[in-house]
Amino acid sequence: MSEKLHLSPEDEFPADLAALPDQQLQVLDSQVQRQLDYEYVAEGEPNPETEFRHQDLDEEFQSRDTR
């Protein structure tokens, strides 16, 4: 996983979020959230790939909360 503070749409994204430990999932979520913030400020709207990633992460967190 990247050491960057954000995860651009071109950066690799795990295919199976369920396989990630909680801490790695939280780091990935932070990177995607920072990217979303950047896109809103710099471009006025988020990239669809970043939105999809954010939604996938939210779904994984909800899944883990119900376990």
LINFEN-V150877 format. One record per pair of residues at least 24 apart in sequence whose C-alpha atoms are under 6 Angstrom apart, sorted by the first residue. I is the first residue (numbers start at 0). GAP is how many residues later the second one is. D is the distance in whole Angstrom. If there is no record, write none. Layout:
((I;GAP;D) (I;GAP;D))
This chain:
((4;26;5) (5;25;4) (5;26;6) (5;28;5) (5;29;5) (6;24;5) (6;25;5) (6;28;6) (8;40;6) (8;41;6))
